[in-house]
Amino acid sequence: MAIHDFTSQRLYVDVVLSPGAEVPVGGPQAHYLLNVMRMKLGDGVLLFNGRDGEWRASLSRAGKRDCLLVVEAMTRPQVAGPDVAYLFAPLKHARLDNTQFGSVEVSLGKAKTSALFRRPSKVFEDMLASGGTGIRVLSLPGVLPLEGGTPILHDGKIIGAIGVSGVKSTEDGQIAAAGVAGLKAQK
């Protein structure tokens, strides 16, 4: 038998979950359950709040714009996440004034370079700038030889990288280094 139920619908709720708790649902969530999923009285749904684990609940009352779920039993406990922060660049689909869309791809390339080779992307920029045999850096797969990528290490292991683009390369590097320093300060 599978450990997790991937067939039931899951719904995030911002209430304390416990056996017998009644969870009022309104707005877009009620619309989703009642009109999109076409749930009927007695139908089950999995609820979670990010604190109390995942719980099976059933639809006990359905109105036009709201419904009531009754929590039945825990299906799995809340698991503590890893002690790692995930940093990302928020992307918007609408154009922002003075935004270079190429900066998104460049920052991803810098982060990938740092993660793949376990060193700041500036190392490759310096190799290329030195000329001579340093030009061979251009033949390395996945390398973007521009400052601004910094690996994130934990206990000597790569757990990610930060890539920054959008200002001068030296400033990109400073911002990436500040991001890594900020992660270390959280410990």
N, C-alpha and C positions, 0 to 999 in steps of 0.2 A: 504494500500500500504506500502511496506517495506521502511524504512528510508534510507537504503543504497542499492546500486546496486551491488549484489554479482555475477551477470552473466557476466558483461563486464570485459574485461581485463584491468588491471591497469599497468601503466608504470611510473617509477620514472625518472624525467628529472631534470637537474640542470640548469634551465632557469627560468626567471620570467614569470609567467602565467597571462594572461589577455585576455579579449575577442578580437578575431581577430589575436592574436599573432601567428606567424608561428614558428614551432618547428622543426628544422632539426634533423633527427635521423639517426645514422649510426652504423656501427660495429655490435656487438652482439645483440643490441636492435632491429636494423632494420632486422637482420636475424630472430629474434624471431617473430616479427610482420608479416613479409612477407612470410617466409618459414615455420615456425612452426604453427603460427596461421592462415596463408593463408589469410591475410586481403586483401581486394580489395578496390579500390577507393570508397570513401564515407563511408566505415565502421568506426564505432566509437570505441574509446578507452578512458579510464579515465586516466588523467595525474595528477601527484602530485609532489611537490618538497619539502614538509615539511615546507613550509613558507606561500604559497598563497592559500592553500586549495586544493580541488580536482576539476578538470575541465574536461568536456566532450570535446573531440577533434575528428576530422575525418581525415581520410587519404586523402590528396589532390594530392599527387604525389608519385609514386613508381618507383624507379630505381632498378638496379641489387643489389646494396650494400647499398643503402640509401633510405630514404623516407622523406616526409614532412607532418607534421600534422598541422592542423589549429584548434586553440582553439576556441570553440564555447561559452560555458557558464559554470559558476561555478555550481557544483552539491552539494558541501557542503564546508563550510568555514573551515579554519584551526582552530583546537581546541588546546589551550595551554595545554601542558602536566602537570602532577602533579609535585610538587616541591620535587621530590624524585629521587635520583640517583640509578641506578641499577648496582650492581657490580656482576661480574661473573668471573669464571676462564676460560680462553680460552682453549679449548680442541683441540688437533690435532689428526688426525687419524694415522699419521706416528709416529713411535717411536722416541723419543728424547733421546739423551745420558743421562744416569743417572736419567731418569724419572721413578718414581714409579707410576704405574697406579693405585695402591691401594689408593694413596693419594687423588685422585679425589673423590672416594667413601667416604673416611674417612672425607674429608672436608665437603661434603654434609651432612653426618651424624651429624657432629658437628653443622652445621648451623641449621639443622632440630631440634636437641635437644634444642638449644637456642631459636628458634622460638616457639616451642611447649610449653616450660616450662617457658618462659619469664625471663631467667637468663643465665648467661654464663655457658658453658658446664663444666668449671672447678669446679663448685659447686658439680657436680655429681662425678667428679674425687676425690675431697676431701672427699665426703661421703664414697665412696668406700675404699679409703685409710685409713679411720679411723677404718675400720673393724667393728666387732660386728654387730649391726643392720644396719650399713651403707651398708652392702652387699646386702640389699634388693633393692638397686638401679638397680641391674642387672635384676630385674623382671619388671621394668617399660618399657612399650612399647615405642619404638622410641628413647630410650636414648643411646647415645654413650658417656660414662663417660671419656672423654679425653679433656684436655684443648685445646682451639683453636676455640671455637664457641662463638660468642657474638651477642646478640639480637640488633636489630635496633629499637629504640623507637621514636615515634613522637607524641607529646602531650599525652604521657602516653599510647599510643597504639602501639602494635607490627606492624611494616610495613615490616619486613624482618629480616634477620640475615646474618652474615658473618661467614663462616667456612674456616679455614686455616689448611693445613696439608702439610707436606713435610720436615719440620725441627724438632727440639726438640719441645715437647709440650709447654714448657714455651715460646719459640720463636713464635710458632703458636699463642699463646694467645696474645703476644705483637703485632703481626702483625694484628690480628683481631681487637684489641682495637685501634690501629692506624687507621685502616680503618673506624671505627665508629667515631673516633675523626675527621677524615678528612671530613666525611659527615656533622658533626655538624659545622665545620668551614666554610662550603659552604653557610650557612644560611645568 
